């Protein structure tokens, strides 16, 4: 029985030494790209107001940028959740 202990420890030593932590990959570059800054609506210097159509065009560009940013960050969160689930062995 006492002879079995050293052999058991030798066998465990090899498996412990070769055990490395998981190698975590980086998310795709497109998921981590910074979001576009908001649209700054120009204020006319002569005191006049911008036409409604022009204001709506600026608004549309701004909302489109926000939607793109939301989708990108949702994809990033989903990517991390999937990766962490796979690392933890939960299926």
Gaussian input, Z-matrix of N, CA and C with variables (Angstrom, degrees):
# hf/3-21g

backbone

0 1
 N
 C     1     B1
 C     2     B2     1     A1
 N     3     B3     2     A2     1     D1
 C     4     B4     3     A3     2     D2
 C     5     B5     4     A4     3     D3
 N     6     B6     5     A5     4     D4
 C     7     B7     6     A6     5     D5
 C     8     B8     7     A7     6     D6
 N     9     B9     8     A8     7     D7
 C    10    B10     9     A9     8     D8
 C    11    B11    10    A10     9     D9
 N    12    B12    11    A11    10    D10
 C    13    B13    12    A12    11    D11
 C    14    B14    13    A13    12    D12
 N    15    B15    14    A14    13    D13
 C    16    B16    15    A15    14    D14
 C    17    B17    16    A16    15    D15
 N    18    B18    17    A17    16    D16
 C    19    B19    18    A18    17    D17
 C    20    B20    19    A19    18    D18
 N    21    B21    20    A20    19    D19
 C    22    B22    21    A21    20    D20
 C    23    B23    22    A22    21    D21
 N    24    B24    23    A23    22    D22
 C    25    B25    24    A24    23    D23
 C    26    B26    25    A25    24    D24
 N    27    B27    26    A26    25    D25
 C    28    B28    27    A27    26    D26
 C    29    B29    28    A28    27    D27
 N    30    B30    29    A29    28    D28
 C    31    B31    30    A30    29    D29
 C    32    B32    31    A31    30    D30
 N    33    B33    32    A32    31    D31
 C    34    B34    33    A33    32    D32
 C    35    B35    34    A34    33    D33
 N    36    B36    35    A35    34    D34
 C    37    B37    36    A36    35    D35
 C    38    B38    37    A37    36    D36
 N    39    B39    38    A38    37    D37
 C    40    B40    39    A39    38    D38
 C    41    B41    40    A40    39    D39
 N    42    B42    41    A41    40    D40
 C    43    B43    42    A42    41    D41
 C    44    B44    43    A43    42    D42
 N    45    B45    44    A44    43    D43
 C    46    B46    45    A45    44    D44
 C    47    B47    46    A46    45    D45
 N    48    B48    47    A47    46    D46
 C    49    B49    48    A48    47    D47
 C    50    B50    49    A49    48    D48
 N    51    B51    50    A50    49    D49
 C    52    B52    51    A51    50    D50
 C    53    B53    52    A52    51    D51
 N    54    B54    53    A53    52    D52
 C    55    B55    54    A54    53    D53
 C    56    B56    55    A55    54    D54
 N    57    B57    56    A56    55    D55
 C    58    B58    57    A57    56    D56
 C    59    B59    58    A58    57    D57
 N    60    B60    59    A59    58    D58
 C    61    B61    60    A60    59    D59
 C    62    B62    61    A61    60    D60
 N    63    B63    62    A62    61    D61
 C    64    B64    63    A63    62    D62
 C    65    B65    64    A64    63    D63
 N    66    B66    65    A65    64    D64
 C    67    B67    66    A66    65    D65
 C    68    B68    67    A67    66    D66
 N    69    B69    68    A68    67    D67
 C    70    B70    69    A69    68    D68
 C    71    B71    70    A70    69    D69
 N    72    B72    71    A71    70    D70
 C    73    B73    72    A72    71    D71
 C    74    B74    73    A73    72    D72
 N    75    B75    74    A74    73    D73
 C    76    B76    75    A75    74    D74
 C    77    B77    76    A76    75    D75
 N    78    B78    77    A77    76    D76
 C    79    B79    78    A78    77    D77
 C    80    B80    79    A79    78    D78
 N    81    B81    80    A80    79    D79
 C    82    B82    81    A81    80    D80
 C    83    B83    82    A82    81    D81
 N    84    B84    83    A83    82    D82
 C    85    B85    84    A84    83    D83
 C    86    B86    85    A85    84    D84
 N    87    B87    86    A86    85    D85
 C    88    B88    87    A87    86    D86
 C    89    B89    88    A88    87    D87
 N    90    B90    89    A89    88    D88
 C    91    B91    90    A90    89    D89
 C    92    B92    91    A91    90    D90
 N    93    B93    92    A92    91    D91
 C    94    B94    93    A93    92    D92
 C    95    B95    94    A94    93    D93
 N    96    B96    95    A95    94    D94
 C    97    B97    96    A96    95    D95
 C    98    B98    97    A97    96    D96
 N    99    B99    98    A98    97    D97
 C   100   B100    99    A99    98    D98
 C   101   B101   100   A100    99    D99
 N   102   B102   101   A101   100   D100
 C   103   B103   102   A102   101   D101
 C   104   B104   103   A103   102   D102
 N   105   B105   104   A104   103   D103
 C   106   B106   105   A105   104   D104
 C   107   B107   106   A106   105   D105
 N   108   B108   107   A107   106   D106
 C   109   B109   108   A108   107   D107
 C   110   B110   109   A109   108   D108
 N   111   B111   110   A110   109   D109
 C   112   B112   111   A111   110   D110
 C   113   B113   112   A112   111   D111
 N   114   B114   113   A113   112   D112
 C   115   B115   114   A114   113   D113
 C   116   B116   115   A115   114   D114
 N   117   B117   116   A116   115   D115
 C   118   B118   117   A117   116   D116
 C   119   B119   118   A118   117   D117
 N   120   B120   119   A119   118   D118
 C   121   B121   120   A120   119   D119
 C   122   B122   121   A121   120   D120
 N   123   B123   122   A122   121   D121
 C   124   B124   123   A123   122   D122
 C   125   B125   124   A124   123   D123
 N   126   B126   125   A125   124   D124
 C   127   B127   126   A126   125   D125
 C   128   B128   127   A127   126   D126
 N   129   B129   128   A128   127   D127
 C   130   B130   129   A129   128   D128
 C   131   B131   130   A130   129   D129
 N   132   B132   131   A131   130   D130
 C   133   B133   132   A132   131   D131
 C   134   B134   133   A133   132   D132
 N   135   B135   134   A134   133   D133
 C   136   B136   135   A135   134   D134
 C   137   B137   136   A136   135   D135
 N   138   B138   137   A137   136   D136
 C   139   B139   138   A138   137   D137
 C   140   B140   139   A139   138   D138
 N   141   B141   140   A140   139   D139
 C   142   B142   141   A141   140   D140
 C   143   B143   142   A142   141   D141
 N   144   B144   143   A143   142   D142
 C   145   B145   144   A144   143   D143
 C   146   B146   145   A145   144   D144
 N   147   B147   146   A146   145   D145
 C   148   B148   147   A147   146   D146
 C   149   B149   148   A148   147   D147
 N   150   B150   149   A149   148   D148
 C   151   B151   150   A150   149   D149
 C   152   B152   151   A151   150   D150
 N   153   B153   152   A152   151   D151
 C   154   B154   153   A153   152   D152
 C   155   B155   154   A154   153   D153
 N   156   B156   155   A155   154   D154
 C   157   B157   156   A156   155   D155
 C   158   B158   157   A157   156   D156
 N   159   B159   158   A158   157   D157
 C   160   B160   159   A159   158   D158
 C   161   B161   160   A160   159   D159
 N   162   B162   161   A161   160   D160
 C   163   B163   162   A162   161   D161
 C   164   B164   163   A163   162   D162
 N   165   B165   164   A164   163   D163
 C   166   B166   165   A165   164   D164
 C   167   B167   166   A166   165   D165
 N   168   B168   167   A167   166   D166
 C   169   B169   168   A168   167   D167
 C   170   B170   169   A169   168   D168
 N   171   B171   170   A170   169   D169
 C   172   B172   171   A171   170   D170
 C   173   B173   172   A172   171   D171
 N   174   B174   173   A173   172   D172
 C   175   B175   174   A174   173   D173
 C   176   B176   175   A175   174   D174
 N   177   B177   176   A176   175   D175
 C   178   B178   177   A177   176   D176
 C   179   B179   178   A178   177   D177
 N   180   B180   179   A179   178   D178
 C   181   B181   180   A180   179   D179
 C   182   B182   181   A181   180   D180
 N   183   B183   182   A182   181   D181
 C   184   B184   183   A183   182   D182
 C   185   B185   184   A184   183   D183
 N   186   B186   185   A185   184   D184
 C   187   B187   186   A186   185   D185
 C   188   B188   187   A187   186   D186
 N   189   B189   188   A188   187   D187
 C   190   B190   189   A189   188   D188
 C   191   B191   190   A190   189   D189
 N   192   B192   191   A191   190   D190
 C   193   B193   192   A192   191   D191
 C   194   B194   193   A193   192   D192
 N   195   B195   194   A194   193   D193
 C   196   B196   195   A195   194   D194
 C   197   B197   196   A196   195   D195
 N   198   B198   197   A197   196   D196
 C   199   B199   198   A198   197   D197
 C   200   B200   199   A199   198   D198
 N   201   B201   200   A200   199   D199
 C   202   B202   201   A201   200   D200
 C   203   B203   202   A202   201   D201
 N   204   B204   203   A203   202   D202
 C   205   B205   204   A204   203   D203
 C   206   B206   205   A205   204   D204
 N   207   B207   206   A206   205   D205
 C   208   B208   207   A207   206   D206
 C   209   B209   208   A208   207   D207
 N   210   B210   209   A209   208   D208
 C   211   B211   210   A210   209   D209
 C   212   B212   211   A211   210   D210
 N   213   B213   212   A212   211   D211
 C   214   B214   213   A213   212   D212
 C   215   B215   214   A214   213   D213
 N   216   B216   215   A215   214   D214
 C   217   B217   216   A216   215   D215
 C   218   B218   217   A217   216   D216
 N   219   B219   218   A218   217   D217
 C   220   B220   219   A219   218   D218
 C   221   B221   220   A220   219   D219
 N   222   B222   221   A221   220   D220
 C   223   B223   222   A222   221   D221
 C   224   B224   223   A223   222   D222
 N   225   B225   224   A224   223   D223
 C   226   B226   225   A225   224   D224
 C   227   B227   226   A226   225   D225
 N   228   B228   227   A227   226   D226
 C   229   B229   228   A228   227   D227
 C   230   B230   229   A229   228   D228
 N   231   B231   230   A230   229   D229
 C   232   B232   231   A231   230   D230
 C   233   B233   232   A232   231   D231
 N   234   B234   233   A233   232   D232
 C   235   B235   234   A234   233   D233
 C   236   B236   235   A235   234   D234
 N   237   B237   236   A236   235   D235
 C   238   B238   237   A237   236   D236
 C   239   B239   238   A238   237   D237
 N   240   B240   239   A239   238   D238
 C   241   B241   240   A240   239   D239
 C   242   B242   241   A241   240   D240
 N   243   B243   242   A242   241   D241
 C   244   B244   243   A243   242   D242
 C   245   B245   244   A244   243   D243
 N   246   B246   245   A245   244   D244
 C   247   B247   246   A246   245   D245
 C   248   B248   247   A247   246   D246
 N   249   B249   248   A248   247   D247
 C   250   B250   249   A249   248   D248
 C   251   B251   250   A250   249   D249
 N   252   B252   251   A251   250   D250
 C   253   B253   252   A252   251   D251
 C   254   B254   253   A253   252   D252
 N   255   B255   254   A254   253   D253
 C   256   B256   255   A255   254   D254
 C   257   B257   256   A256   255   D255
 N   258   B258   257   A257   256   D256
 C   259   B259   258   A258   257   D257
 C   260   B260   259   A259   258   D258
 N   261   B261   260   A260   259   D259
 C   262   B262   261   A261   260   D260
 C   263   B263   262   A262   261   D261
 N   264   B264   263   A263   262   D262
 C   265   B265   264   A264   263   D263
 C   266   B266   265   A265   264   D264
 N   267   B267   266   A266   265   D265
 C   268   B268   267   A267   266   D266
 C   269   B269   268   A268   267   D267
 N   270   B270   269   A269   268   D268
 C   271   B271   270   A270   269   D269
 C   272   B272   271   A271   270   D270

   B1=1.4422
   B2=1.5313
   B3=1.3086
   B4=1.4539
   B5=1.5200
   B6=1.3094
   B7=1.4560
   B8=1.5274
   B9=1.2999
   B10=1.4629
   B11=1.5356
   B12=1.3009
   B13=1.4682
   B14=1.5225
   B15=1.3419
   B16=1.4707
   B17=1.5251
   B18=1.3379
   B19=1.4623
   B20=1.5302
   B21=1.3106
   B22=1.4660
   B23=1.5271
   B24=1.3223
   B25=1.4628
   B26=1.5256
   B27=1.3059
   B28=1.4681
   B29=1.5234
   B30=1.3061
   B31=1.4686
   B32=1.5263
   B33=1.3124
   B34=1.4742
   B35=1.5231
   B36=1.3363
   B37=1.4533
   B38=1.5296
   B39=1.3028
   B40=1.4649
   B41=1.5282
   B42=1.3218
   B43=1.4701
   B44=1.5212
   B45=1.3171
   B46=1.4622
   B47=1.5257
   B48=1.3299
   B49=1.4501
   B50=1.5326
   B51=1.3225
   B52=1.4614
   B53=1.5242
   B54=1.2961
   B55=1.4630
   B56=1.5311
   B57=1.3032
   B58=1.4648
   B59=1.5146
   B60=1.2830
   B61=1.4559
   B62=1.5230
   B63=1.3029
   B64=1.4711
   B65=1.5185
   B66=1.2985
   B67=1.4681
   B68=1.5141
   B69=1.2948
   B70=1.4591
   B71=1.5159
   B72=1.3009
   B73=1.4554
   B74=1.5150
   B75=1.2921
   B76=1.4595
   B77=1.5204
   B78=1.3261
   B79=1.4623
   B80=1.5241
   B81=1.3209
   B82=1.4628
   B83=1.5315
   B84=1.3193
   B85=1.4693
   B86=1.5344
   B87=1.3065
   B88=1.4612
   B89=1.5192
   B90=1.3525
   B91=1.4625
   B92=1.5215
   B93=1.3255
   B94=1.4625
   B95=1.5320
   B96=1.3128
   B97=1.4642
   B98=1.5313
   B99=1.3330
   B100=1.4650
   B101=1.5222
   B102=1.3128
   B103=1.4633
   B104=1.5250
   B105=1.3173
   B106=1.4639
   B107=1.5270
   B108=1.3100
   B109=1.4625
   B110=1.5231
   B111=1.2968
   B112=1.4614
   B113=1.5229
   B114=1.3017
   B115=1.4652
   B116=1.5230
   B117=1.3030
   B118=1.4615
   B119=1.5249
   B120=1.3016
   B121=1.4604
   B122=1.5218
   B123=1.3141
   B124=1.4625
   B125=1.5325
   B126=1.3024
   B127=1.4678
   B128=1.5232
   B129=1.3154
   B130=1.4801
   B131=1.5297
   B132=1.3041
   B133=1.4723
   B134=1.5212
   B135=1.3163
   B136=1.4722
   B137=1.5255
   B138=1.3340
   B139=1.4625
   B140=1.5226
   B141=1.3124
   B142=1.4685
   B143=1.5253
   B144=1.3001
   B145=1.4627
   B146=1.5230
   B147=1.3287
   B148=1.4612
   B149=1.5266
   B150=1.3045
   B151=1.4651
   B152=1.5282
   B153=1.3141
   B154=1.4598
   B155=1.5296
   B156=1.3134
   B157=1.4597
   B158=1.5341
   B159=1.3169
   B160=1.4634
   B161=1.5322
   B162=1.3371
   B163=1.4645
   B164=1.5286
   B165=1.3212
   B166=1.4625
   B167=1.5271
   B168=1.3108
   B169=1.4635
   B170=1.5287
   B171=1.3312
   B172=1.4685
   B173=1.5253
   B174=1.3179
   B175=1.4599
   B176=1.5271
   B177=1.3283
   B178=1.4585
   B179=1.5360
   B180=1.3116
   B181=1.4700
   B182=1.5357
   B183=1.3268
   B184=1.4588
   B185=1.5266
   B186=1.3106
   B187=1.4696
   B188=1.5356
   B189=1.3179
   B190=1.4661
   B191=1.5166
   B192=1.3362
   B193=1.4757
   B194=1.5266
   B195=1.3281
   B196=1.4626
   B197=1.5312
   B198=1.3192
   B199=1.4677
   B200=1.5293
   B201=1.3344
   B202=1.4611
   B203=1.5300
   B204=1.3131
   B205=1.4606
   B206=1.5332
   B207=1.3221
   B208=1.4684
   B209=1.5307
   B210=1.3176
   B211=1.4683
   B212=1.5223
   B213=1.3159
   B214=1.4686
   B215=1.5273
   B216=1.3218
   B217=1.4608
   B218=1.5207
   B219=1.3099
   B220=1.4669
   B221=1.5190
   B222=1.3196
   B223=1.4676
   B224=1.5278
   B225=1.3224
   B226=1.4650
   B227=1.5233
   B228=1.3240
   B229=1.4666
   B230=1.5275
   B231=1.3223
   B232=1.4697
   B233=1.5233
   B234=1.3304
   B235=1.4615
   B236=1.5268
   B237=1.3559
   B238=1.4633
   B239=1.5230
   B240=1.3208
   B241=1.4686
   B242=1.5249
   B243=1.3276
   B244=1.4624
   B245=1.5310
   B246=1.3321
   B247=1.4610
   B248=1.5235
   B249=1.3340
   B250=1.4567
   B251=1.5240
   B252=1.3097
   B253=1.4569
   B254=1.5207
   B255=1.3275
   B256=1.4722
   B257=1.5281
   B258=1.3243
   B259=1.4803
   B260=1.5178
   B261=1.3352
   B262=1.4559
   B263=1.5141
   B264=1.3206
   B265=1.4614
   B266=1.5121
   B267=1.3081
   B268=1.4637
   B269=1.5151
   B270=1.2808
   B271=1.4770
   B272=1.4930
   A1=110.92
   A2=117.20
   A3=120.30
   A4=111.86
   A5=117.72
   A6=120.67
   A7=111.91
   A8=117.73
   A9=121.70
   A10=110.89
   A11=118.07
   A12=121.40
   A13=111.91
   A14=120.98
   A15=119.24
   A16=112.51
   A17=116.75
   A18=119.32
   A19=111.33
   A20=116.00
   A21=120.91
   A22=110.25
   A23=116.65
   A24=120.26
   A25=111.31
   A26=117.63
   A27=120.71
   A28=109.93
   A29=117.35
   A30=121.54
   A31=110.43
   A32=117.29
   A33=120.95
   A34=111.07
   A35=116.83
   A36=120.97
   A37=111.21
   A38=116.86
   A39=120.48
   A40=111.06
   A41=117.54
   A42=119.35
   A43=111.19
   A44=117.73
   A45=120.42
   A46=110.09
   A47=117.17
   A48=120.84
   A49=112.08
   A50=117.14
   A51=119.50
   A52=112.20
   A53=116.16
   A54=118.95
   A55=109.88
   A56=115.63
   A57=121.38
   A58=108.10
   A59=116.25
   A60=120.12
   A61=110.28
   A62=116.38
   A63=118.78
   A64=110.97
   A65=115.73
   A66=120.62
   A67=107.42
   A68=114.87
   A69=120.31
   A70=110.05
   A71=115.84
   A72=120.36
   A73=111.48
   A74=115.40
   A75=121.27
   A76=109.57
   A77=117.14
   A78=119.29
   A79=110.58
   A80=116.91
   A81=119.79
   A82=111.01
   A83=115.77
   A84=121.12
   A85=112.40
   A86=117.01
   A87=119.99
   A88=113.59
   A89=117.00
   A90=120.63
   A91=112.06
   A92=117.82
   A93=120.45
   A94=112.82
   A95=115.88
   A96=119.80
   A97=109.17
   A98=118.78
   A99=120.27
   A100=111.43
   A101=114.91
   A102=120.54
   A103=109.91
   A104=114.34
   A105=119.66
   A106=109.18
   A107=115.72
   A108=118.54
   A109=109.08
   A110=115.77
   A111=120.92
   A112=112.06
   A113=114.77
   A114=120.81
   A115=108.83
   A116=116.27
   A117=120.51
   A118=108.40
   A119=115.15
   A120=119.88
   A121=107.96
   A122=117.44
   A123=119.28
   A124=111.01
   A125=114.60
   A126=120.35
   A127=107.00
   A128=116.79
   A129=119.21
   A130=110.71
   A131=116.39
   A132=121.13
   A133=112.45
   A134=116.59
   A135=118.22
   A136=113.17
   A137=117.32
   A138=120.31
   A139=113.68
   A140=117.92
   A141=119.76
   A142=110.15
   A143=116.02
   A144=121.24
   A145=109.31
   A146=115.14
   A147=119.63
   A148=109.24
   A149=116.87
   A150=119.23
   A151=110.58
   A152=116.90
   A153=122.50
   A154=111.79
   A155=117.83
   A156=121.86
   A157=110.79
   A158=117.57
   A159=120.76
   A160=110.66
   A161=116.66
   A162=120.43
   A163=109.74
   A164=115.96
   A165=119.89
   A166=111.78
   A167=117.73
   A168=120.20
   A169=110.97
   A170=116.48
   A171=119.70
   A172=110.38
   A173=116.03
   A174=121.26
   A175=110.02
   A176=117.13
   A177=122.11
   A178=111.36
   A179=116.78
   A180=120.53
   A181=109.89
   A182=116.61
   A183=121.17
   A184=110.83
   A185=117.51
   A186=121.28
   A187=110.82
   A188=116.56
   A189=119.89
   A190=111.67
   A191=116.20
   A192=120.39
   A193=110.96
   A194=116.48
   A195=120.16
   A196=111.51
   A197=117.34
   A198=120.99
   A199=110.50
   A200=116.53
   A201=120.59
   A202=110.09
   A203=116.17
   A204=121.22
   A205=110.49
   A206=116.70
   A207=121.02
   A208=110.21
   A209=116.57
   A210=120.33
   A211=111.48
   A212=115.69
   A213=120.24
   A214=110.46
   A215=116.68
   A216=119.37
   A217=111.76
   A218=118.07
   A219=120.56
   A220=110.07
   A221=116.66
   A222=120.84
   A223=110.71
   A224=116.90
   A225=120.70
   A226=110.69
   A227=117.19
   A228=121.15
   A229=109.91
   A230=117.44
   A231=120.97
   A232=110.87
   A233=117.03
   A234=120.82
   A235=110.41
   A236=116.89
   A237=120.10
   A238=111.53
   A239=118.67
   A240=121.41
   A241=110.43
   A242=116.71
   A243=120.69
   A244=110.42
   A245=116.70
   A246=120.31
   A247=111.29
   A248=117.00
   A249=120.31
   A250=110.91
   A251=117.08
   A252=120.64
   A253=110.50
   A254=116.65
   A255=120.41
   A256=111.42
   A257=117.09
   A258=120.33
   A259=110.46
   A260=116.57
   A261=120.73
   A262=112.55
   A263=117.62
   A264=120.82
   A265=114.27
   A266=117.53
   A267=120.70
   A268=107.82
   A269=117.49
   A270=120.62
   A271=110.26
   D1=-42.75
   D2=-179.63
   D3=-65.91
   D4=-28.36
   D5=177.82
   D6=-71.70
   D7=-25.68
   D8=-178.06
   D9=-71.64
   D10=-31.74
   D11=-177.04
   D12=-61.47
   D13=-47.88
   D14=179.54
   D15=-61.77
   D16=-38.98
   D17=179.04
   D18=-65.99
   D19=-37.44
   D20=177.95
   D21=-65.04
   D22=-41.87
   D23=179.17
   D24=-66.77
   D25=-37.14
   D26=177.87
   D27=-64.43
   D28=-42.51
   D29=179.38
   D30=-64.88
   D31=-41.29
   D32=179.50
   D33=-68.19
   D34=-35.78
   D35=-178.25
   D36=-57.48
   D37=-43.83
   D38=-178.65
   D39=-65.79
   D40=-42.51
   D41=-178.12
   D42=-70.38
   D43=-32.16
   D44=179.01
   D45=-71.66
   D46=-42.28
   D47=-178.62
   D48=-64.87
   D49=-37.21
   D50=-176.53
   D51=-82.17
   D52=-8.16
   D53=-177.78
   D54=-79.84
   D55=117.31
   D56=176.84
   D57=-114.54
   D58=158.63
   D59=175.50
   D60=-68.75
   D61=167.51
   D62=179.62
   D63=-66.24
   D64=147.60
   D65=176.06
   D66=-95.46
   D67=110.99
   D68=-176.24
   D69=-90.90
   D70=126.23
   D71=178.73
   D72=-81.63
   D73=166.20
   D74=177.03
   D75=-90.21
   D76=151.10
   D77=177.60
   D78=-68.32
   D79=158.63
   D80=176.36
   D81=-56.74
   D82=143.95
   D83=-175.02
   D84=-56.11
   D85=-38.60
   D86=-178.22
   D87=-61.51
   D88=-26.18
   D89=-179.74
   D90=-76.29
   D91=-21.13
   D92=-175.46
   D93=-108.01
   D94=4.45
   D95=179.65
   D96=-65.38
   D97=136.58
   D98=179.47
   D99=-62.42
   D100=150.19
   D101=178.02
   D102=-75.82
   D103=152.78
   D104=177.14
   D105=-66.62
   D106=148.36
   D107=177.45
   D108=-74.38
   D109=160.38
   D110=-179.42
   D111=-64.52
   D112=159.74
   D113=179.30
   D114=-82.70
   D115=128.24
   D116=175.57
   D117=-94.58
   D118=117.87
   D119=179.76
   D120=-78.55
   D121=123.48
   D122=-179.36
   D123=-69.21
   D124=142.88
   D125=177.04
   D126=-103.63
   D127=121.95
   D128=179.79
   D129=-59.21
   D130=138.07
   D131=-178.18
   D132=-78.77
   D133=-15.98
   D134=-178.20
   D135=-89.15
   D136=7.13
   D137=177.39
   D138=86.41
   D139=-3.83
   D140=179.39
   D141=-77.93
   D142=173.40
   D143=178.47
   D144=-106.50
   D145=151.72
   D146=175.85
   D147=-71.77
   D148=144.62
   D149=175.05
   D150=-62.14
   D151=147.64
   D152=-178.50
   D153=-54.55
   D154=-41.46
   D155=-179.29
   D156=-60.81
   D157=-41.51
   D158=-179.12
   D159=-67.94
   D160=-40.05
   D161=177.74
   D162=-61.80
   D163=-42.81
   D164=179.96
   D165=-66.28
   D166=-33.96
   D167=176.95
   D168=-65.05
   D169=-43.47
   D170=176.45
   D171=-62.29
   D172=-42.65
   D173=-179.36
   D174=-61.65
   D175=-43.20
   D176=-179.00
   D177=-62.08
   D178=-42.87
   D179=177.61
   D180=-62.92
   D181=-43.34
   D182=-178.97
   D183=-63.94
   D184=-45.41
   D185=-180.00
   D186=-64.82
   D187=-38.94
   D188=177.45
   D189=-61.65
   D190=-41.38
   D191=178.15
   D192=-64.02
   D193=-41.21
   D194=178.79
   D195=-64.59
   D196=-40.32
   D197=179.29
   D198=-65.21
   D199=-41.62
   D200=178.36
   D201=-62.49
   D202=-43.20
   D203=179.59
   D204=-63.49
   D205=-44.03
   D206=179.00
   D207=-59.20
   D208=-46.60
   D209=-179.03
   D210=-63.05
   D211=-40.77
   D212=-179.42
   D213=-63.05
   D214=-45.92
   D215=-178.22
   D216=-72.22
   D217=-31.24
   D218=173.97
   D219=-64.07
   D220=-40.18
   D221=177.88
   D222=-65.20
   D223=-39.00
   D224=178.90
   D225=-64.22
   D226=-45.05
   D227=179.13
   D228=-62.35
   D229=-43.43
   D230=178.83
   D231=-62.93
   D232=-39.08
   D233=179.47
   D234=-62.65
   D235=-46.18
   D236=179.33
   D237=-64.60
   D238=-40.16
   D239=179.00
   D240=-62.28
   D241=-43.70
   D242=179.46
   D243=-64.22
   D244=-45.18
   D245=179.98
   D246=-62.22
   D247=-45.23
   D248=-178.20
   D249=-66.49
   D250=-36.12
   D251=176.95
   D252=-63.67
   D253=-43.12
   D254=179.21
   D255=-66.74
   D256=-38.81
   D257=179.92
   D258=-65.76
   D259=-39.43
   D260=-178.38
   D261=-80.10
   D262=-4.91
   D263=176.47
   D264=78.05
   D265=14.28
   D266=178.64
   D267=-91.50
   D268=129.56
   D269=-178.86
   D270=-116.61

